[in-house]
Amino acid sequence: MEIKITRNTNPAPKPDEDNLGFGTIFTDHMFIMNYAEMEGWHDARIVPYGPITLSPAANIFHYGSGVFEGLKAYRRKDGGIQLFRPEQNAMRMFESAKRMGMPPVPKEIFIDAVRALVDIDRDWVPHSEGASLYIRPYIIGTDPTLHVDGVREELFIVILSPSGSYYKGGLTPVRIMLETEDVRTVRGGTGFCKCGGNYAASNRAGRRAEELGFSQVLWLDGVERKYVEEVGAMNVMFKISGKIVTPMLYGTILPGVTRDSIIVMLKDMGYEVEE
């Protein structure tokens, strides 16, 4: 894929790697590509990070026509940069877009865009242990109309954020609140997609959990409200009588790349996994 590159002539200073937080600092560049029904995906470019201009009628604002992904780039001990299974994120965003009735980004374009942008901003990949370069690819519908008749114009954008742990306490046990009032999704819905509506609908319970001193919400099924599904920021696993148990994927749970990787490793180690 041919990508036009416009370098940022005013690069930002690199942040203190001991105080990165999560998702609040962004690198010097971003990737943008357009989609139009008659042209397909076109005009791939890497430009200085900054605001984008959209019509006030763009359907991302009114009908939530948007999906996203999240993956990371890590700095190896030899100084090289490593991605973790980006093809899985490409496939997941492809399926998310299809469920939302949006033209999906082909896997090859997704991976080429991520690799090119990470290479341009490779100096932003943290060196410190436990930190990484968070990668946020997303698609938004930009049709300038209030008609609810599908998505014909889109933007595919990738931004990068050097980040530390998602949780303030790092990789330490976190307190989780069992949510019994709200539900996250039901079968036939968008639970397996990374779309904004899923996360917006979880904010109320998340705020309640925070006020009560919890870090995350444990979601139950949307019908009987007694079967464990997932935690707000991750899939969930249990070890019961020596067996690993994790909720099955039947359309309500995000098919986590880490989830899949751990299941493969556990099976290779001889564990029985019920999924």
TAJO-V971344 format. One record per residue. N is the residue number from 1. SS is DSSP state (a for helix, b for strand, c for the rest). BURIAL is 1 if it has 9 or more other C-alpha atoms within 8 Angstrom, else 0. D_LAST is the distance of its C-alpha to the last C-alpha in Angstrom with 2 decimals. Layout:
n:N ss:SS burial:BURIAL d_last:D_LAST
n:N ss:SS burial:BURIAL d_last:D_LAST
This chain:
n:1 ss:c burial:0 d_last:38.11
n:2 ss:c burial:0 d_last:41.39
n:3 ss:c burial:0 d_last:41.01
n:4 ss:b burial:0 d_last:44.12
n:5 ss:b burial:0 d_last:44.26
n:6 ss:c burial:0 d_last:46.40
n:7 ss:c burial:0 d_last:46.53
n:8 ss:c burial:1 d_last:46.70
n:9 ss:c burial:0 d_last:50.26
n:10 ss:c burial:0 d_last:49.66
n:11 ss:c burial:0 d_last:46.59
n:12 ss:c burial:0 d_last:45.32
n:13 ss:c burial:0 d_last:45.54
n:14 ss:c burial:0 d_last:42.42
n:15 ss:c burial:0 d_last:40.86
n:16 ss:c burial:0 d_last:40.78
n:17 ss:a burial:1 d_last:37.53
n:18 ss:a burial:0 d_last:37.52
n:19 ss:a burial:0 d_last:37.39
n:20 ss:c burial:1 d_last:35.18
n:21 ss:c burial:1 d_last:32.99
n:22 ss:c burial:1 d_last:30.40
n:23 ss:c burial:1 d_last:31.29
n:24 ss:c burial:0 d_last:34.98
n:25 ss:c burial:1 d_last:36.70
n:26 ss:c burial:1 d_last:36.84
n:27 ss:c burial:1 d_last:38.23
n:28 ss:c burial:1 d_last:41.36
n:29 ss:b burial:1 d_last:39.96
n:30 ss:b burial:1 d_last:37.54
n:31 ss:b burial:1 d_last:36.62
n:32 ss:b burial:1 d_last:37.49
n:33 ss:b burial:1 d_last:37.38
n:34 ss:b burial:1 d_last:38.54
n:35 ss:b burial:1 d_last:37.42
n:36 ss:b burial:1 d_last:39.83
n:37 ss:c burial:0 d_last:39.41
n:38 ss:c burial:0 d_last:42.47
n:39 ss:c burial:0 d_last:41.89
n:40 ss:b burial:0 d_last:38.16
n:41 ss:b burial:1 d_last:37.00
n:42 ss:b burial:0 d_last:40.08
n:43 ss:b burial:1 d_last:41.98
n:44 ss:b burial:1 d_last:39.50
n:45 ss:b burial:1 d_last:40.98
n:46 ss:b burial:1 d_last:40.52
n:47 ss:b burial:1 d_last:42.78
n:48 ss:b burial:1 d_last:43.57
n:49 ss:c burial:1 d_last:41.05
n:50 ss:c burial:0 d_last:42.47
n:51 ss:c burial:0 d_last:42.46
n:52 ss:c burial:0 d_last:41.89
n:53 ss:c burial:0 d_last:43.94
n:54 ss:c burial:0 d_last:42.52
n:55 ss:c burial:0 d_last:44.18
n:56 ss:c burial:0 d_last:43.95
n:57 ss:c burial:1 d_last:42.80
n:58 ss:b burial:1 d_last:39.85
n:59 ss:a burial:1 d_last:36.92
n:60 ss:a burial:1 d_last:34.55
n:61 ss:a burial:1 d_last:36.71
n:62 ss:a burial:0 d_last:36.87
n:63 ss:a burial:0 d_last:33.76
n:64 ss:c burial:1 d_last:31.13
n:65 ss:c burial:1 d_last:30.88
n:66 ss:b burial:1 d_last:29.04
n:67 ss:b burial:1 d_last:25.80
n:68 ss:b burial:1 d_last:25.18
n:69 ss:c burial:1 d_last:23.16
n:70 ss:c burial:1 d_last:23.11
n:71 ss:b burial:1 d_last:23.16
n:72 ss:b burial:1 d_last:25.42
n:73 ss:b burial:1 d_last:28.15
n:74 ss:b burial:1 d_last:28.91
n:75 ss:b burial:1 d_last:32.19
n:76 ss:c burial:0 d_last:32.08
n:77 ss:c burial:0 d_last:34.51
n:78 ss:c burial:0 d_last:36.72
n:79 ss:c burial:0 d_last:37.07
n:80 ss:c burial:0 d_last:35.05
n:81 ss:b burial:1 d_last:32.51
n:82 ss:b burial:0 d_last:28.87
n:83 ss:b burial:0 d_last:26.31
n:84 ss:c burial:0 d_last:22.56
n:85 ss:c burial:0 d_last:20.93
n:86 ss:a burial:1 d_last:23.02
n:87 ss:a burial:0 d_last:22.24
n:88 ss:a burial:0 d_last:18.69
n:89 ss:a burial:1 d_last:20.36
n:90 ss:a burial:1 d_last:22.92
n:91 ss:a burial:1 d_last:20.53
n:92 ss:a burial:1 d_last:18.73
n:93 ss:a burial:1 d_last:22.20
n:94 ss:a burial:1 d_last:23.29
n:95 ss:a burial:1 d_last:20.66
n:96 ss:a burial:1 d_last:21.44
n:97 ss:a burial:1 d_last:25.10
n:98 ss:a burial:1 d_last:24.77
n:99 ss:a burial:1 d_last:23.11
n:100 ss:c burial:1 d_last:25.98
n:101 ss:c burial:0 d_last:28.55
n:102 ss:c burial:1 d_last:29.64
n:103 ss:c burial:0 d_last:30.75
n:104 ss:c burial:1 d_last:28.09
n:105 ss:c burial:1 d_last:29.10
n:106 ss:c burial:0 d_last:28.82
n:107 ss:a burial:1 d_last:26.61
n:108 ss:a burial:0 d_last:29.77
n:109 ss:a burial:1 d_last:31.59
n:110 ss:a burial:1 d_last:28.78
n:111 ss:a burial:1 d_last:28.63
n:112 ss:a burial:1 d_last:32.44
n:113 ss:a burial:1 d_last:32.98
n:114 ss:a burial:1 d_last:30.72
n:115 ss:a burial:0 d_last:32.25
n:116 ss:a burial:0 d_last:35.77
n:117 ss:a burial:1 d_last:35.56
n:118 ss:a burial:1 d_last:34.04
n:119 ss:a burial:0 d_last:36.82
n:120 ss:a burial:0 d_last:39.49
n:121 ss:c burial:1 d_last:38.38
n:122 ss:a burial:0 d_last:37.26
n:123 ss:a burial:0 d_last:39.64
n:124 ss:a burial:1 d_last:37.50
n:125 ss:c burial:1 d_last:34.50
n:126 ss:c burial:1 d_last:34.76
n:127 ss:c burial:0 d_last:35.80
n:128 ss:c burial:0 d_last:34.77
n:129 ss:c burial:0 d_last:31.71
n:130 ss:c burial:0 d_last:28.84
n:131 ss:c burial:1 d_last:30.26
n:132 ss:b burial:1 d_last:29.35
n:133 ss:b burial:1 d_last:30.41
n:134 ss:b burial:1 d_last:28.11
n:135 ss:b burial:1 d_last:28.13
n:136 ss:b burial:1 d_last:27.99
n:137 ss:b burial:1 d_last:28.29
n:138 ss:b burial:1 d_last:28.75
n:139 ss:b burial:1 d_last:30.28
n:140 ss:b burial:1 d_last:32.58
n:141 ss:b burial:1 d_last:34.50
n:142 ss:c burial:1 d_last:38.22
n:143 ss:c burial:1 d_last:39.97
n:144 ss:b burial:1 d_last:43.07
n:145 ss:c burial:0 d_last:42.95
n:146 ss:c burial:0 d_last:41.88
n:147 ss:c burial:0 d_last:41.10
n:148 ss:c burial:0 d_last:37.53
n:149 ss:c burial:0 d_last:37.41
n:150 ss:c burial:0 d_last:34.82
n:151 ss:c burial:1 d_last:34.93
n:152 ss:c burial:1 d_last:37.55
n:153 ss:b burial:1 d_last:38.13
n:154 ss:b burial:1 d_last:35.71
n:155 ss:b burial:1 d_last:35.68
n:156 ss:b burial:1 d_last:33.11
n:157 ss:b burial:1 d_last:33.58
n:158 ss:b burial:1 d_last:32.21
n:159 ss:b burial:1 d_last:33.27
n:160 ss:b burial:1 d_last:32.75
n:161 ss:b burial:1 d_last:32.72
n:162 ss:b burial:1 d_last:33.14
n:163 ss:b burial:1 d_last:30.99
n:164 ss:c burial:1 d_last:30.25
n:165 ss:c burial:1 d_last:27.41
n:166 ss:c burial:0 d_last:25.87
n:167 ss:c burial:0 d_last:26.62
n:168 ss:c burial:0 d_last:30.21
n:169 ss:c burial:0 d_last:29.40
n:170 ss:c burial:0 d_last:27.47
n:171 ss:c burial:0 d_last:24.59
n:172 ss:c burial:0 d_last:25.30
n:173 ss:c burial:0 d_last:23.37
n:174 ss:c burial:0 d_last:23.54
n:175 ss:c burial:0 d_last:24.06
n:176 ss:b burial:1 d_last:21.63
n:177 ss:b burial:1 d_last:22.84
n:178 ss:b burial:0 d_last:20.88
n:179 ss:c burial:1 d_last:22.03
n:180 ss:c burial:0 d_last:23.10
n:181 ss:c burial:0 d_last:25.58
n:182 ss:c burial:0 d_last:24.36
n:183 ss:c burial:1 d_last:21.17
n:184 ss:c burial:1 d_last:19.80
n:185 ss:c burial:1 d_last:18.93
n:186 ss:c burial:1 d_last:18.24
n:187 ss:c burial:0 d_last:16.89
n:188 ss:c burial:0 d_last:19.37
n:189 ss:c burial:0 d_last:20.33
n:190 ss:c burial:1 d_last:19.92
n:191 ss:c burial:1 d_last:16.89
n:192 ss:c burial:1 d_last:15.38
n:193 ss:c burial:1 d_last:18.86
n:194 ss:c burial:1 d_last:20.69
n:195 ss:b burial:1 d_last:23.74
n:196 ss:a burial:1 d_last:26.24
n:197 ss:a burial:0 d_last:26.09
n:198 ss:a burial:1 d_last:22.60
n:199 ss:a burial:0 d_last:23.97
n:200 ss:a burial:0 d_last:27.35
n:201 ss:c burial:0 d_last:25.93
n:202 ss:c burial:1 d_last:24.16
n:203 ss:a burial:0 d_last:27.42
n:204 ss:a burial:0 d_last:28.92
n:205 ss:a burial:1 d_last:26.21
n:206 ss:a burial:1 d_last:26.13
n:207 ss:a burial:0 d_last:29.87
n:208 ss:a burial:0 d_last:29.76
n:209 ss:a burial:1 d_last:27.34
n:210 ss:a burial:1 d_last:29.68
n:211 ss:a burial:0 d_last:32.69
n:212 ss:c burial:0 d_last:31.20
n:213 ss:c burial:0 d_last:30.50
n:214 ss:c burial:1 d_last:26.75
n:215 ss:c burial:1 d_last:25.24
n:216 ss:b burial:1 d_last:22.28
n:217 ss:b burial:1 d_last:20.86
n:218 ss:b burial:1 d_last:17.63
n:219 ss:b burial:1 d_last:16.94
n:220 ss:b burial:1 d_last:16.11
n:221 ss:c burial:1 d_last:15.48
n:222 ss:c burial:1 d_last:18.70
n:223 ss:c burial:0 d_last:19.62
n:224 ss:c burial:0 d_last:19.38
n:225 ss:c burial:1 d_last:18.93
n:226 ss:c burial:0 d_last:17.15
n:227 ss:c burial:0 d_last:13.39
n:228 ss:b burial:1 d_last:12.32
n:229 ss:b burial:1 d_last:11.44
n:230 ss:b burial:1 d_last:12.73
n:231 ss:b burial:1 d_last:15.89
n:232 ss:c burial:1 d_last:18.74
n:233 ss:c burial:0 d_last:18.91
n:234 ss:b burial:0 d_last:15.42
n:235 ss:c burial:1 d_last:11.69
n:236 ss:c burial:1 d_last:10.95
n:237 ss:b burial:0 d_last:9.41
n:238 ss:b burial:0 d_last:10.81
n:239 ss:b burial:0 d_last:12.19
n:240 ss:b burial:0 d_last:12.95
n:241 ss:c burial:0 d_last:15.35
n:242 ss:c burial:0 d_last:14.50
n:243 ss:b burial:1 d_last:10.74
n:244 ss:b burial:1 d_last:8.43
n:245 ss:b burial:1 d_last:6.21
n:246 ss:b burial:1 d_last:5.17
n:247 ss:c burial:1 d_last:5.76
n:248 ss:c burial:0 d_last:4.73
n:249 ss:c burial:1 d_last:7.70
n:250 ss:c burial:0 d_last:10.52
n:251 ss:c burial:1 d_last:13.47
n:252 ss:c burial:1 d_last:13.79
n:253 ss:c burial:1 d_last:11.97
n:254 ss:c burial:1 d_last:13.44
n:255 ss:c burial:1 d_last:11.54
n:256 ss:c burial:0 d_last:12.72
n:257 ss:a burial:1 d_last:14.43
n:258 ss:a burial:0 d_last:14.21
n:259 ss:a burial:1 d_last:10.45
n:260 ss:a burial:1 d_last:10.29
n:261 ss:a burial:0 d_last:13.16
n:262 ss:a burial:0 d_last:11.92
n:263 ss:a burial:1 d_last:8.81
n:264 ss:a burial:0 d_last:11.59
n:265 ss:a burial:0 d_last:13.98
n:266 ss:a burial:1 d_last:12.08
n:267 ss:a burial:1 d_last:11.60
n:268 ss:a burial:0 d_last:15.25
n:269 ss:c burial:0 d_last:16.25
n:270 ss:c burial:0 d_last:15.11
n:271 ss:c burial:1 d_last:12.31
n:272 ss:c burial:1 d_last:9.80
n:273 ss:b burial:1 d_last:6.23
n:274 ss:b burial:0 d_last:3.80
n:275 ss:c burial:0 d_last:0.00
